[in-house]
Amino acid sequence: MTGFFMGFGKGKGGSRINRVREESGAQIEVEPHRDNGSDRIITISGTREQIQAAQYLLQQCVRTSEAGRRYLSEH
Protein backbone atom coordinates (compact mmCIF):
# COMPACT_ATOMS: atom_id res chain seq x y z
CA MET A 1 0.00 0.00 0.00
CA THR A 2 1.31 3.43 -0.79
CA GLY A 3 1.97 5.87 2.03
CA PHE A 4 -1.01 8.08 1.18
CA PHE A 5 -3.49 5.21 1.19
CA MET A 6 -1.85 3.60 4.19
CA GLY A 7 -2.71 6.66 6.28
CA PHE A 8 -6.38 6.38 5.37
CA GLY A 9 -6.46 2.58 5.39
CA LYS A 10 -4.77 2.20 8.72
CA GLY A 11 -6.79 4.89 10.46
CA LYS A 12 -5.90 6.89 13.53
CA GLY A 13 -3.84 4.72 15.85
CA GLY A 14 -4.44 1.71 13.60
CA SER A 15 -8.19 1.81 14.26
CA ARG A 16 -9.25 0.69 10.78
CA ILE A 17 -6.73 -2.15 10.64
CA ASN A 18 -7.85 -3.25 14.10
CA ARG A 19 -11.49 -3.17 13.00
CA VAL A 20 -10.63 -5.29 9.94
CA ARG A 21 -8.82 -7.75 12.22
CA GLU A 22 -11.85 -7.98 14.52
CA GLU A 23 -14.45 -8.25 11.76
CA SER A 24 -12.53 -10.75 9.62
CA GLY A 25 -10.79 -12.78 12.31
CA ALA A 26 -7.62 -12.65 10.19
CA GLN A 27 -4.16 -11.79 11.44
CA ILE A 28 -2.87 -8.66 9.69
CA GLU A 29 0.72 -7.49 9.88
CA VAL A 30 1.77 -4.12 8.49
CA GLU A 31 5.43 -3.78 7.57
CA PRO A 32 7.20 -0.84 9.25
CA HIS A 33 8.20 2.19 7.19
CA ARG A 34 11.29 1.70 5.08
CA ASP A 35 13.97 4.32 4.66
CA ASN A 36 13.85 4.14 0.87
CA GLY A 37 10.15 4.72 0.19
CA SER A 38 6.64 5.10 1.46
CA ASP A 39 5.15 1.80 0.25
CA ARG A 40 4.42 -0.82 2.91
CA ILE A 41 3.58 -4.49 2.69
CA ILE A 42 0.51 -5.90 4.44
CA THR A 43 0.51 -9.63 5.23
CA ILE A 44 -2.84 -11.32 5.89
CA SER A 45 -3.06 -14.82 7.36
CA GLY A 46 -5.88 -17.02 8.56
CA THR A 47 -8.45 -19.32 6.99
CA ARG A 48 -9.44 -18.76 3.38
CA GLU A 49 -12.65 -17.09 4.53
CA GLN A 50 -10.84 -14.83 6.99
CA ILE A 51 -8.30 -13.77 4.36
CA GLN A 52 -11.01 -13.05 1.80
CA ALA A 53 -12.99 -11.02 4.32
CA ALA A 54 -9.90 -9.01 5.31
CA GLN A 55 -8.98 -8.38 1.66
CA TYR A 56 -12.50 -7.15 0.94
CA LEU A 57 -12.56 -4.85 3.97
CA LEU A 58 -9.10 -3.44 3.18
CA GLN A 59 -10.18 -2.81 -0.42
CA GLN A 60 -13.15 -0.86 0.93
CA CYS A 61 -10.74 1.26 3.00
CA VAL A 62 -8.67 1.96 -0.12
CA ARG A 63 -11.78 2.90 -2.12
CA THR A 64 -12.80 5.27 0.66
CA SER A 65 -9.34 6.83 0.67
CA GLU A 66 -9.39 7.21 -3.13
CA ALA A 67 -12.72 9.03 -2.91
CA GLY A 68 -11.31 11.24 -0.14
CA ARG A 69 -8.23 12.00 -2.21
CA ARG A 70 -10.36 13.01 -5.21
CA TYR A 71 -12.52 15.19 -2.97
CA LEU A 72 -9.49 16.91 -1.44
CA SER A 73 -7.92 17.55 -4.84
CA GLU A 74 -11.16 19.11 -6.15
CA HIS A 75 -11.69 21.46 -3.17
Beta strands, then each sheet from edge to edge (+ up, - down):
strand 1: 27-30
strand 2: 42-45
sheet 1: 1+ 2-
end
